[in-house]
Structure formats: structure tokens, C-alpha cells
Amino acid sequence: MRSKIIAIVAGGILIAVIIGILLLNVVVEVEQRKALENIQIEFVDVAVKDIGFIDVGLEISLDMYNPNDVVATLDRSEFELWFNDNYLGEGTILQETDIPPFASRQVDTEFNLSYLEAGDTVISALTEEQHIWRIKGTAHYDSVLGTIDIPFDIIR
């Protein structure tokens, strides 16, 4: 009888420890992904990958700097790219990226630029003194509790 009580108590302690570890893991995941809200994104490079009839396929390299004191984790993202209020198109970042504290990571993503939007952008770039880039979208991170979406709107 005594061994059964010891086994039940040990099992209860083991379950409590496992639940504690899972909850700690969830807290760490949420901190890592919430750190995405402060990420600073800059353009590094643009390369032509494909020329089509209605658009140009580009590969865009972005530098993502993490000013936080915890790792920032990006699971995936969709975004729109704008230049001087001219819509350029949509892009996605599909690769999971961990950005260490106070460090940068380069992320490459494909982007399709429509010829129609490109024309308006060239005119805007030539005629307007101020050049404003805008990346607007949603960063997604997957946790034990499900997917958490963080909208972002970066204007430079």
C-alpha cells in the first residue's frame, strides 16, 4: 500500500514538473516572438530572378536587426511593399529565422513587381523629392497554444 502512495505522489510531482517546463517554454516562445514588434528592417540587395509578361520576379535581401535583449523568432510572414504611396506588390518570408539579441540576420525573400505598379513608382521617384518606403504585413509565429499573428507597418 505504501509503495502505491509513493508511486502516486511521484507521478503527481513528475506531471507538475512537466507542466511547469511546458509553461516556461510557452513564456519563452511568446517573449521571442513579441520581440518581433521592435525589429528594424532595412533593404540590403535586390536581384532579378525572373522576367515575365506582367511582372518581374525579384529576390529581395532584408537585414533584420533585433534591438531586444531576447532572441526574436520569425516563423513566416506576408507583406505588401509600397513606395511613395504606390503599391508595388506582395511578398512572403517562408523561412523560420531566429535573430539573436542586439544582432542582425539577413533574410532573402521573393517578390513579384508588376510592370503597372513599377511605372507609377519610377515617375514618383523622379518627380518627388521625398522617397518613402513602406512594408506592411503580418508576422506569424507558431506556439504550443497555436499561431499568433503580429501586424507590422514599417515606414522609412
N, CA, C and O of each residue as an XYZ file, in Angstrom:
624
protein
N       0.815     -1.193      0.000
C       0.000      0.000      0.000
C       0.866      1.267      0.000
O       0.590      2.230     -0.715
N       1.926      1.234      0.828
C       2.811      2.393      0.918
C       3.499      2.678     -0.414
O       3.669      3.843     -0.774
N       3.897      1.647     -1.153
C       4.557      1.828     -2.446
C       3.607      2.447     -3.468
O       4.040      3.206     -4.335
N       2.314      2.127     -3.373
C       1.335      2.737     -4.286
C       1.208      4.234     -4.009
O       1.121      5.030     -4.944
N       1.196      4.619     -2.747
C       1.104      6.038     -2.390
C       2.340      6.782     -2.873
O       2.238      7.887     -3.405
N       3.508      6.176     -2.687
C       4.756      6.791     -3.153
C       4.729      6.933     -4.673
O       5.145      7.963     -5.203
N       4.251      5.925     -5.367
C       4.178      5.979     -6.833
C       3.217      7.069     -7.288
O       3.502      7.778     -8.253
N       2.081      7.214     -6.608
C       1.102      8.246     -6.968
C       1.688      9.634     -6.720
O       1.541     10.517     -7.565
N       2.345      9.845     -5.587
C       2.958     11.138     -5.274
C       4.063     11.456     -6.282
O       4.148     12.579     -6.779
N       4.907     10.467     -6.582
C       5.990     10.670     -7.550
C       5.415     11.001     -8.925
O       5.935     11.871     -9.624
N       4.352     10.314     -9.309
C       3.699     10.599    -10.587
C       3.129     12.013    -10.624
O       3.235     12.704    -11.638
N       2.527     12.440     -9.519
C       1.990     13.802     -9.432
C       3.083     14.848     -9.540
O       2.923     15.859    -10.224
N       4.208     14.596     -8.853
C       5.340     15.527     -8.927
C       5.887     15.576    -10.346
O       6.191     16.655    -10.853
N       6.014     14.426    -10.993
C       6.511     14.373    -12.361
C       5.589     15.144    -13.307
O       6.064     15.892    -14.161
N       4.293     14.968    -13.162
C       3.335     15.693    -14.005
C       3.443     17.192    -13.756
O       3.406     17.969    -14.710
N       3.576     17.615    -12.518
C       3.710     19.038    -12.191
C       4.980     19.619    -12.810
O       4.958     20.736    -13.329
N       6.089     18.870    -12.761
C       7.346     19.329    -13.356
C       7.197     19.465    -14.872
O       7.647     20.453    -15.453
N       6.569     18.480    -15.514
C       6.375     18.534    -16.966
C       5.504     19.726    -17.352
O       5.814     20.433    -18.311
N       4.417     19.955    -16.612
C       3.548     21.101    -16.887
C       4.321     22.404    -16.688
O       4.172     23.330    -17.486
N       5.136     22.493    -15.653
C       5.954     23.678    -15.409
C       6.921     23.950    -16.543
O       7.077     25.094    -16.970
N       7.574     22.900    -17.036
C       8.505     23.047    -18.157
C       7.767     23.515    -19.404
O       8.259     24.393    -20.113
N       6.600     22.947    -19.686
C       5.808     23.369    -20.848
C       5.385     24.826    -20.736
O       5.461     25.564    -21.718
N       4.943     25.254    -19.560
C       4.527     26.648    -19.369
C       5.718     27.593    -19.530
O       5.576     28.659    -20.128
N       6.883     27.221    -19.007
C       8.077     28.036    -19.169
C       8.444     28.150    -20.641
O       8.817     29.224    -21.112
N       8.338     27.037    -21.369
C       8.622     27.042    -22.801
C       7.677     27.984    -23.541
O       8.107     28.704    -24.442
N       6.401     27.987    -23.174
C       5.421     28.876    -23.812
C       5.786     30.332    -23.532
O       5.726     31.165    -24.436
N       6.159     30.648    -22.303
C       6.529     32.017    -21.950
C       7.741     32.474    -22.766
O       7.753     33.591    -23.284
N       8.751     31.624    -22.884
C       9.951     31.957    -23.662
C       9.579     32.163    -25.127
O      10.042     33.118    -25.750
N       8.744     31.277    -25.689
C       8.319     31.422    -27.082
C       7.591     32.739    -27.305
O       7.851     33.430    -28.290
N       6.695     33.090    -26.415
C       5.933     34.330    -26.562
C       6.872     35.537    -26.496
O       6.710     36.479    -27.272
N       7.844     35.528    -25.588
C       8.812     36.629    -25.499
C       9.616     36.756    -26.785
O       9.842     37.864    -27.273
N      10.053     35.612    -27.341
C      10.850     35.640    -28.564
C      10.059     36.220    -29.725
O      10.594     36.979    -30.533
N       8.806     35.865    -29.801
C       8.015     36.309    -30.934
C       7.495     37.735    -30.747
O       7.354     38.472    -31.723
N       7.213     38.126    -29.517
C       6.801     39.508    -29.264
C       7.948     40.466    -29.540
O       7.719     41.638    -29.839
N       9.177     39.981    -29.442
C      10.340     40.813    -29.747
C      10.330     41.254    -31.208
O      11.002     42.220    -31.567
N       9.574     40.555    -32.051
C       9.472     40.933    -33.458
C       8.888     42.327    -33.636
O       9.163     42.987    -34.639
N       8.093     42.781    -32.688
C       7.456     44.089    -32.804
C       8.474     45.219    -32.909
O       8.160     46.280    -33.448
N       9.690     45.009    -32.401
C      10.710     46.060    -32.403
C      11.802     45.848    -33.455
O      12.755     46.624    -33.522
N      11.669     44.822    -34.259
C      12.696     44.531    -35.263
C      12.819     45.691    -36.247
O      11.818     46.262    -36.682
N      14.053     46.029    -36.587
C      14.328     47.084    -37.568
C      14.719     46.414    -38.878
O      15.648     45.607    -38.911
N      14.008     46.746    -39.963
C      14.215     46.099    -41.249
C      14.785     47.103    -42.248
O      14.273     48.214    -42.382
N      15.833     46.708    -42.937
C      16.458     47.532    -43.970
C      16.654     46.686    -45.233
O      16.853     45.474    -45.154
N      16.594     47.344    -46.401
C      16.887     46.668    -47.663
C      18.392     46.514    -47.801
O      19.142     47.450    -47.527
N      18.841     45.323    -48.229
C      20.258     45.075    -48.448
C      20.548     44.997    -49.944
O      21.483     45.628    -50.435
N      19.738     44.216    -50.667
C      20.015     43.979    -52.080
C      18.740     43.544    -52.783
O      17.824     43.003    -52.163
N      18.696     43.788    -54.088
C      17.600     43.329    -54.940
C      18.219     42.731    -56.193
O      19.078     43.348    -56.824
N      17.785     41.531    -56.552
C      18.288     40.864    -57.754
C      17.109     40.362    -58.582
O      16.104     39.915    -58.030
N      17.234     40.438    -59.912
C      16.197     39.950    -60.809
C      16.336     38.433    -60.926
O      17.403     37.918    -61.262
N      15.237     37.726    -60.643
C      15.230     36.264    -60.747
C      14.525     35.792    -62.001
O      14.916     34.794    -62.606
N      13.460     36.528    -62.397
C      12.621     36.064    -63.499
C      11.928     37.261    -64.123
O      11.445     38.145    -63.415
N      11.878     37.289    -65.454
C      11.160     38.343    -66.168
C       9.979     37.704    -66.882
O      10.142     36.843    -67.746
N       8.785     38.148    -66.499
C       7.565     37.598    -67.075
C       6.847     38.610    -67.945
O       7.368     39.690    -68.224
N       5.632     38.246    -68.375
C       4.849     39.134    -69.228
C       4.187     40.263    -68.445
O       4.013     41.361    -68.975
N       3.814     40.007    -67.186
C       3.112     41.029    -66.415
C       3.902     41.521    -65.205
O       3.539     42.523    -64.588
N       4.991     40.810    -64.863
C       5.760     41.249    -63.704
C       7.195     40.748    -63.777
O       7.561     39.945    -64.636
N       7.979     41.247    -62.857
C       9.376     40.842    -62.719
C       9.509     40.146    -61.366
O       9.078     40.681    -60.345
N      10.099     38.964    -61.360
C      10.361     38.256    -60.109
C      11.690     38.721    -59.538
O      12.730     38.610    -60.186
N      11.645     39.237    -58.331
C      12.844     39.748    -57.687
C      13.179     38.912    -56.451
O      12.299     38.307    -55.838
N      14.439     38.889    -56.104
C      14.837     38.352    -54.810
C      15.336     39.533    -53.993
O      16.300     40.205    -54.360
N      14.661     39.766    -52.886
C      14.987     40.898    -52.033
C      15.690     40.379    -50.787
O      15.224     39.439    -50.143
N      16.811     41.000    -50.457
C      17.528     40.674    -49.233
C      17.243     41.765    -48.207
O      17.452     42.950    -48.465
N      16.769     41.348    -47.056
C      16.449     42.268    -45.980
C      17.370     42.012    -44.800
O      17.670     40.862    -44.479
N      17.819     43.081    -44.154
C      18.587     42.956    -42.928
C      17.626     43.220    -41.788
O      16.985     44.270    -41.739
N      17.525     42.265    -40.864
C      16.640     42.404    -39.714
C      17.483     42.507    -38.458
O      18.178     41.563    -38.082
N      17.416     43.665    -37.812
C      18.183     43.914    -36.582
C      17.266     43.777    -35.376
O      16.164     44.323    -35.358
N      17.728     43.045    -34.368
C      16.970     42.821    -33.145
C      17.532     43.693    -32.018
O      18.595     43.385    -31.478
N      16.833     44.776    -31.654
C      17.321     45.643    -30.575
C      16.915     45.161    -29.173
O      17.162     45.852    -28.185
N      16.304     43.999    -29.092
C      15.806     43.461    -27.818
C      16.878     42.650    -27.112
O      17.901     42.293    -27.698
N      16.622     42.363    -25.830
C      17.570     41.553    -25.057
C      17.201     40.071    -25.048
O      17.778     39.296    -24.285
N      16.243     39.672    -25.890
C      15.888     38.261    -26.074
C      15.919     37.946    -27.560
O      15.808     38.843    -28.396
N      16.071     36.678    -27.884
C      16.045     36.240    -29.276
C      14.666     36.548    -29.863
O      13.646     36.286    -29.225
N      14.635     37.104    -31.073
C      13.372     37.338    -31.783
C      13.222     36.221    -32.807
O      14.156     35.941    -33.559
N      12.062     35.583    -32.844
C      11.841     34.463    -33.750
C      10.713     34.781    -34.712
O       9.613     35.151    -34.299
N      10.994     34.635    -35.996
C      10.003     34.813    -37.050
C       9.785     33.460    -37.704
O      10.729     32.871    -38.229
N       8.553     32.956    -37.681
C       8.256     31.686    -38.338
C       7.969     31.889    -39.820
O       8.457     31.134    -40.663
N       7.174     32.914    -40.136
C       6.868     33.238    -41.534
C       6.154     34.575    -41.544
O       5.717     35.065    -40.503
N       6.037     35.171    -42.739
C       5.403     36.479    -42.823
C       4.884     36.722    -44.239
O       5.437     36.212    -45.214
N       3.821     37.504    -44.331
C       3.357     38.038    -45.608
C       3.430     39.556    -45.495
O       3.195     40.118    -44.425
N       3.758     40.222    -46.610
C       3.860     41.675    -46.554
C       3.498     42.303    -47.889
O       3.516     41.647    -48.930
N       3.168     43.593    -47.834
C       2.974     44.423    -49.012
C       4.113     45.435    -49.028
O       4.569     45.883    -47.976
N       4.567     45.790    -50.218
C       5.630     46.776    -50.359
C       5.073     47.993    -51.080
O       4.408     47.871    -52.108
N       5.355     49.180    -50.522
C       4.879     50.449    -51.067
C       6.067     51.392    -51.231
O       7.017     51.351    -50.449
N       6.002     52.244    -52.258
C       6.996     53.302    -52.444
C       6.246     54.582    -52.767
O       5.511     54.640    -53.753
N       6.425     55.606    -51.944
C       5.725     56.891    -52.111
C       4.234     56.688    -52.351
O       3.663     57.261    -53.278
N       3.613     55.874    -51.515
C       2.177     55.566    -51.591
C       1.774     54.812    -52.859
O       0.584     54.726    -53.165
N       2.726     54.273    -53.593
C       2.437     53.433    -54.759
C       2.618     51.974    -54.363
O       3.692     51.568    -53.920
N       1.559     51.195    -54.527
C       1.594     49.768    -54.201
C       2.483     49.039    -55.206
O       2.290     49.161    -56.416
N       3.457     48.284    -54.701
C       4.365     47.554    -55.581
C       4.033     46.073    -55.690
O       4.346     45.450    -56.704
N       3.410     45.500    -54.677
C       3.067     44.090    -54.725
C       3.189     43.440    -53.363
O       3.384     44.106    -52.346
N       3.066     42.105    -53.370
C       3.093     41.322    -52.146
C       4.277     40.370    -52.133
O       4.738     39.914    -53.179
N       4.757     40.080    -50.946
C       5.849     39.131    -50.787
C       5.625     38.268    -49.562
O       4.758     38.554    -48.736
N       6.408     37.217    -49.451
C       6.330     36.336    -48.296
C       7.732     35.991    -47.815
O       8.681     35.941    -48.598
N       7.840     35.760    -46.541
C       9.060     35.208    -45.948
C       8.637     33.874    -45.355
O       7.857     33.828    -44.404
N       9.154     32.793    -45.919
C       8.718     31.466    -45.511
C       9.677     30.774    -44.549
O       9.298     29.822    -43.867
N      10.912     31.249    -44.495
C      11.898     30.573    -43.657
C      11.812     31.046    -42.206
O      11.642     32.236    -41.942
N      11.932     30.106    -41.275
C      11.984     30.473    -39.860
C      13.328     31.108    -39.589
O      14.364     30.602    -40.020
N      13.308     32.221    -38.873
C      14.534     32.963    -38.611
C      14.605     33.345    -37.141
O      13.679     33.952    -36.603
N      15.709     32.987    -36.495
C      15.994     33.431    -35.137
C      17.022     34.547    -35.221
O      18.075     34.391    -35.839
N      16.707     35.677    -34.592
C      17.611     36.821    -34.593
C      18.091     37.035    -33.161
O      17.297     37.399    -32.293
N      19.387     36.812    -32.904
C      19.912     36.954    -31.538
C      19.765     38.391    -31.027
O      19.593     39.320    -31.816
N      19.832     38.568    -29.707
C      19.747     39.918    -29.138
C      20.857     40.824    -29.674
O      22.014     40.417    -29.777
N      20.486     42.049    -30.011
C      21.427     43.077    -30.469
C      22.257     42.610    -31.657
O      23.437     42.945    -31.767
N      21.634     41.829    -32.553
C      22.333     41.317    -33.732
C      21.412     41.390    -34.946
O      20.217     41.664    -34.828
N      22.000     41.138    -36.115
C      21.252     41.178    -37.375
C      21.276     39.823    -38.054
O      22.194     39.026    -37.855
N      20.258     39.575    -38.855
C      20.205     38.406    -39.727
C      19.716     38.880    -41.084
O      18.811     39.710    -41.178
N      20.318     38.351    -42.121
C      19.857     38.658    -43.466
C      18.842     37.608    -43.881
O      19.074     36.408    -43.730
N      17.713     38.074    -44.407
C      16.642     37.194    -44.857
C      16.389     37.493    -46.327
O      16.199     38.648    -46.710
N      16.388     36.449    -47.146
C      16.101     36.595    -48.570
C      14.678     36.145    -48.844
O      14.223     35.128    -48.320
N      13.979     36.915    -49.673
C      12.597     36.594    -49.996
C      12.307     36.949    -51.446
O      12.914     37.859    -52.010
N      11.378     36.223    -52.036
C      10.982     36.509    -53.410
C       9.876     37.547    -53.420
O       9.043     37.595    -52.514
N       9.875     38.379    -54.456
C       8.895     39.452    -54.572
C       8.558     39.644    -56.052
O       9.457     39.694    -56.892
N       7.284     39.749    -56.370
C       6.855     39.991    -57.750
C       6.453     41.445    -57.919
O       5.554     41.932    -57.234
N       7.125     42.141    -58.836
C       6.866     43.550    -59.111
C       6.126     43.669    -60.430
O       6.663     43.337    -61.487
N       4.882     44.146    -60.364
C       4.055     44.339    -61.545
C       4.593     45.507    -62.369
O       5.006     46.523    -61.810
N       4.589     45.365    -63.693
C       5.030     46.450    -64.569
C       4.168     47.690    -64.383
O       4.672     48.810    -64.452
N       2.876     47.501    -64.148
C       1.965     48.626    -63.961
C       2.357     49.445    -62.730
O       2.465     50.669    -62.809
N       2.570     48.778    -61.600
C       2.982     49.486    -60.398
C       4.392     50.053    -60.538
O       4.691     51.105    -59.974
N       5.249     49.380    -61.272
C       6.621     49.850    -61.452
C       6.641     51.183    -62.195
O       7.468     52.043    -61.893
N       5.745     51.366    -63.162
C       5.694     52.625    -63.921
C       5.371     53.800    -63.030
O       6.037     54.833    -63.098
N       4.356     53.659    -62.194
C       3.991     54.728    -61.261
C       5.130     55.019    -60.289
O       5.348     56.167    -59.903
N       5.839     53.992    -59.905
C       6.929     54.148    -58.945
C       8.094     54.916    -59.559
O       8.686     55.771    -58.901
N       8.423     54.623    -60.800
C       9.522     55.332    -61.464
C       9.186     56.816    -61.586
O      10.031     57.672    -61.324
N       7.959     57.115    -61.983
C       7.536     58.517    -62.092
C       7.613     59.198    -60.735
O       8.090     60.328    -60.634
N       7.152     58.527    -59.700
C       7.187     59.075    -58.345
C       8.625     59.310    -57.888
O       8.922     60.334    -57.273
N       9.504     58.380    -58.182
C      10.903     58.506    -57.758
C      11.582     59.687    -58.451
O      12.439     60.346    -57.862
N      11.201     59.953    -59.698
C      11.821     61.041    -60.450
C      11.226     62.410    -60.124
O      11.929     63.419    -60.184
N       9.951     62.454    -59.783
C       9.282     63.741    -59.608
C       9.146     64.195    -58.158
O       8.916     65.379    -57.911
N       9.280     63.302    -57.210
C       9.116     63.672    -55.802
C      10.463     63.694    -55.102
O      11.308     62.823    -55.313
N      10.647     64.703    -54.269
C      11.908     64.824    -53.544
C      12.036     63.812    -52.415
O      13.124     63.303    -52.145
N      10.918     63.524    -51.760
C      10.950     62.608    -50.627
C      10.614     61.199    -51.098
O       9.650     61.005    -51.839
N      11.405     60.211    -50.671
C      11.173     58.813    -51.024
C      10.827     58.044    -49.757
O      11.641     57.939    -48.840
N       9.623     57.514    -49.718
C       9.147     56.809    -48.531
C       8.847     55.359    -48.894
O       8.001     55.080    -49.744
N       9.555     54.439    -48.235
C       9.304     53.012    -48.375
C       8.402     52.568    -47.237
O       8.533     53.036    -46.106
N       7.488     51.663    -47.546
C       6.595     51.141    -46.518
C       6.465     49.632    -46.714
O       6.178     49.161    -47.815
N       6.678     48.884    -45.639
C       6.461     47.442    -45.628
C       5.365     47.192    -44.601
O       5.520     47.494    -43.418
N       4.263     46.640    -45.072
C       3.103     46.433    -44.215
C       2.685     44.976    -44.320
O       2.550     44.456    -45.427
N       2.478     44.310    -43.196
C       2.093     42.906    -43.278
C       1.831     42.293    -41.923
O       1.517     42.981    -40.951
N       1.967     40.979    -41.885
C       1.728     40.222    -40.663
C       2.836     39.192    -40.484
O       3.127     38.404    -41.384
N       3.446     39.217    -39.305
C       4.423     38.200    -38.931
C       3.683     37.121    -38.152
O       2.845     37.420    -37.300
N       3.998     35.873    -38.449
C       3.337     34.750    -37.777
C       4.365     33.957    -36.983
O       5.494     33.747    -37.427
N       3.955     33.530    -35.821
C       4.786     32.566    -35.093
C       3.880     31.514    -34.497
O       2.789     31.791    -33.998
N       4.377     30.302    -34.571
C       3.631     29.144    -34.111
C       4.093     28.775    -32.714
O       5.291     28.654    -32.459
N       3.144     28.596    -31.816
C       3.475     28.198    -30.457
C       2.634     26.992    -30.084
O       1.799     26.528    -30.861
N       2.866     26.503    -28.900
C       2.108     25.365    -28.396
C       0.617     25.714    -28.329
O      -0.241     24.845    -28.483
N       0.329     26.981    -28.100
C      -1.054     27.435    -27.979
C      -1.706     27.751    -29.323
O      -2.896     28.064    -29.365
N      -0.955     27.678    -30.419
C      -1.473     27.991    -31.750
C      -0.671     29.115    -32.381
O       0.328     29.567    -31.822
N      -1.112     29.562    -33.541
C      -0.408     30.616    -34.267
C      -0.796     31.975    -33.719
O      -1.973     32.267    -33.505
N       0.218     32.803    -33.497
C      -0.002     34.168    -33.043
C       0.432     35.097    -34.170
O       1.536     34.973    -34.700
N      -0.455     36.036    -34.532
C      -0.194     36.968    -35.622
C       0.159     38.336    -35.056
O      -0.528     38.849    -34.172
N       1.241     38.925    -35.575
C       1.633     40.271    -35.169
C       1.671     41.149    -36.420
O       2.537     40.974    -37.277
N       0.729     42.095    -36.526
C       0.775     43.001    -37.669
C       1.956     43.968    -37.530
O       2.333     44.341    -36.419
N       2.532     44.367    -38.661
C       3.595     45.373    -38.633
C       3.391     46.345    -39.776
O       2.802     46.009    -40.804
N       3.881     47.540    -39.584
C       3.780     48.600    -40.583
C       5.021     49.460    -40.421
O       5.075     50.310    -39.532
N       6.014     49.250    -41.269
C       7.301     49.920    -41.149
C       7.414     50.948    -42.259
O       7.277     50.620    -43.438
N       7.664     52.198    -41.874
C       7.799     53.291    -42.840
C       9.198     53.857    -42.700
O       9.636     54.188    -41.598
N       9.903     53.967    -43.829
C      11.257     54.536    -43.839
C      11.346     55.609    -44.895
O      12.403     56.217    -45.069
